[in-house]
Amino acid sequence: MIVAVGLGSMRGQVYKRTITEASDVESFTTDAGELYPPSKSVVPLVRVEVAVAGIIVPGFKVQASGGFGMPGYHTFNIAFVYLIASR
């Protein structure tokens, strides 16, 4: 199990540019602190994942993990590790 907790702050400017289905360009610039959450200068960060690993053959390991994080995203990772034998 992977658990992480922290604090983050948003500073600077954010520029967003999108193109609509009618090919209109919409853009805006704003302070980063106004996006999430609007009234806070410090944002809590949380990550929780469950991980599973197994050795498939000698020297080859597969690890998979999945979970969620705050503010608002889900994660899924697969890692392949090949261990080179020493001679």
N, C-alpha and C positions, 0 to 999 in steps of 0.2 A: 504494500500500500504506500502510495506517495501522497504526502500532505505538505502543503506550503501555505504560509500566511505572510502577508506583507502590507505595506502602505505605499501608495504612489501619488504623485501630484502631476497636474497637467499645466504646462507653461507654454507660451508662444502662440503662434497663429496657425490656424487650420484653414486650408484652401480646398474646397470641394467643387468638382466640375462634373456634371452629368449631361448625357445627351438623351433626350426623350425619343419616343417612337416617331414623332413628327420631325426629327432631326433638329430640334431646338436645343440650344446650349444653355444650360442653367448653371450658374456658379455663384458661390458666396465665400467670403472670408470672415472668420470670427475668432475670438479668443478661445483657446483650447479648454480653459476652465469652465466655459459655459455649456459644454456638451454633456458631461456626466459627472456626478449629479450637479445640477445647476447651482445649488447653494453651498457646496462643499469645496474646500481647497485641497483636502486630502481624501483619497479614494481607497477603501479597503480592497485588498487583492487576496483571493483564496483559490487554491487549486487542490483537488482531491482526485486521485486516480487509483485504480486497482491494476496491478501488474501480474503477469504470469510468464514464466520462462521455463524452457525445457531444452535439454541437450538431445538433438535429433540423432546425430552420429558423433563419435569422438572428435572433438575439435570444432563442431558446428552447433551454435546455440541460437534459438529463436526466442525473442521476447515480444509480448504484446501487452499494451496497456491502454486503458480508456477511462474517461471520467468527465468531470466538468470543472469549469473555472468561473470566477466572478471577477469582473463584470461580463457575464453573458456569453460564454462560448463553451463548446464541447470539444473534447480531444479524443483522438484515437491514434495510436502509434504502433508500428511494427518495426522491430530491429532484428537484423541478422548479423551474427558475429562469427567470424571464422578465426580460430585460434591456431597460429602457426607453431608447430612443435619445434622445440629447441634441439639442436643436435650436439 
